[in-house]
Every structure is written in C-alpha cells, then in structure tokens.
Amino acid sequence: MNLVENKNLLDSVDARTRLAGSNKMEVLLFSLGTREIFGINVFKVREVGRTPHITKTPNMPRGVEGLISLRGNVIPVLSLAPFLQLDTQPGRGKTMMVAEYSKRTLGFLVHEVDRIIRVDWEKVRAPESVLSGNQGLITAITELENGTLVSLLDVEQILSNAFGEAIDGKGPLL
C-alpha cells in the first residue's frame, strides 16, 4: 500500500471513529426488488458481495434459502424479501450482505446495494403503530434529502424471528 492509499484508509477509519462520539450513524441503503428503500446499521454489516452458491438443506426455518461456506465458516443465508413478506419478481438476490450480531453471522440476499449514508439521530424516528404488523423487523424510519423514506431493519429481531433465538443471544426462545 502506498502512502496515499494508506492516508485515505486512515482518514476513512478516523471518520468512522469520530461517528461514535457524534450524533450520527451510518446506514447501508439497499433494495429488495420493490420501490421501497431499506437500510441497516453499517456497524452490523461485515461485508457485501456477490451471492455465492447456496446449498439447500431440509428443515430450514422460513425464509432461509440454505447455507454457504464463507472463509471456512458455514453460515445461513436468508432471503429478505420473502421474509419481510414483500411481493417481488421471481429469483433471488444477486447481492449478499453478511451481518454479525452477538457472535452470530447471517447472510442476507438483497436485490441491490445502493450506498452508505450518514444520518443524524434526530432524523431517525420510531415506526408508527401502522407498522406494528412487521413483527418488529423495522426498528426505525428515516428520510433522505429527496423525501424518500428508508425503513431501517433490526438485525437482532430478524435473527430472533428466523431462528427462534432470544435477542440477547443467549439461546432459543422458550
């Protein structure tokens, strides 16, 4: 790595580190093949890439497409559109986000990843009671500069709903 690349990397790390002390968060925007825009907290995303070959296995929970091997680890892959009960075009996402929470890793199939934005916490609102039917999968709503609403997904609740695990990561729900 040359000096310019090293400086750019360090500047990027510094910028993200300063976010922790500010009133902002970074959100990765993506779509699921519908007109809606979704987001996920960047701190929960480990990587984004093309969808690898998924091995189908029997008796997987609802919405789980199968398993993949990622750098020696076998992780489940969930297709977010059917899991969120969205009507989308047939076919699975070509892009996969890998998220981590409480030492659990999960792949999410999405239609397309857009970009990372910084959002002021004051502009993040709790979802209204109208969204109560989403089983808590949407944790908040924010608005882009152009007026487009973004639904922020709750990784912990998705894990809980898909695999029956307690949100604190201590095991199955009873």
N, C-alpha and C positions, 0 to 999 in steps of 0.2 A: 504494500500500500504506500503510495507516495504521500508527500507532506500535505498536498491539497486535499486528497481523499481523506486522510487522517483528520485534518482540521474540520472538514464537512461532517464526518462521522461524530467527532467530539461536540461540534455545535449542535447537531441533532440530539445527541444524548443530553446535553445541557438544557436544551429547550424543553425536552420531556421531563427532566428532573425538576425544573422550575414550575411545571404544572402542578406538582404535588403541593406546593406552597401557595398556589394561586386559587382563584375561584373559577377555574375552568377544568374541563375534562375533554379528552379526545375520543371521538366516536368514529368507527369504521362504518361507512354507509354501503348498503348493498340492496339488491332487488331479488325478488323470488319469482320473477316471471309475470308479475302483475304490475299495476301502475303505482302501487304503494312503495314507499322507501322505508327501509328498516335500518337500524343501527345497533351496534354492540360496542361496549366499552373496550377501547384498544388494549387496556391492561389485561383483559381476559383472552385476548387473541394471541396465540403463539406464532401462527403463520397462515399465509394464504397461498394457494397454488391450484394447479390443475387437478381435477379429480382423478385419482389413481384407480386401478382395477379394484372393484369391491367384491368381496367374496360373500355370497348369500349364505346364510345359515338359518336353520329352522328355529322356531320358537323365539324369535327376536321380538322385543317389545314393539308396540305400534309406532310407526314412523321410522324405525331403524332399518336402513337399507341393507346392512351387513357389516363386515369387518374389513379393515385394511391393515397392512403392515407398514408402519412409518418409522424408519430408522430403528428397526429392531423391536418396536413396541406394537402390539396389536391393539387397535382402538376401534370402537364402534362408530359408525357413520349414520347420521340422522338426516333425512331429507326434510328441511324446514317447512317447505310449502304445504305438503300434506299434513305434517304435524300441527301446523297452525290452521289447518282446515281451509286453505285457500284454493280457489279454483284456478289452476294454471294449465298451460299447454302440456301435453304429454312429454315424457322424457325427463331425465334427472339433470340436475345442475352440472355444468361443466367446470365449475369452480368450487373449491372446498376451503372453508375456514376451519382451522384447528384451534379449539378453545380449551383453556385449562381452568379448573376451579377445584380447590380443595384436593389437590394432587390427582384429580381425575382429568383425563384428556378425552375429548369428543370431537369428531369431525362433523361439520355442518355443510350440507350441499346447498349451494345458493345458485341463482341464475347468473348474477354478475356482481362483482365488487366495484364500487364507484371510486371513493376517495376517503381520506381521513379529514375530519373537520374538528375544529376546537369550538366548544360550546361553553358559554357562561352558565354556571349553575342556576342563575336567576331565570334563564330561559328554558329550563327543564321543569316540566310540570308533571304532576301525578296524573295517570289516566283517569278520566271521569268514570262515574258509575256505569256509563253506557258500555264501557269496555270490560265490565265485570265478567262477561261470558268467556273471556280469553284465558281463564284459569290462571290468572296472574302471570302470563307469559310476557305481557307488555308491562314493563316496570315504569315507563315514563314516556312522555311525548315532548318533542322539541320542534321548533320551526326554523327552517332555513331562511336565508335572506330573501329568497324569491317567494316566500309564503308557503312553500311545500312543507307539510307536516312529516315528521320522522317518528316512527314507533321504535322505541328502544327496548330490545329484548332482554329478558332476565335469564342468563345462562344457568344460574342455580335452579330456577324454577323449571326450566326445560329438562335439566338432568333429573330433577325430582319426579316430574311427570312421566318422563320416558322410562326411567329405571327404578322408580319406587324408592328412591333414596331420600333420606332426610336432608334438608337443605344445609344443615351444619356439617354434612359429610360423614356423619357417624354411623351410617348404615341404613338398612331398609326401613321404610316406614312401616309401622305396625297397624 
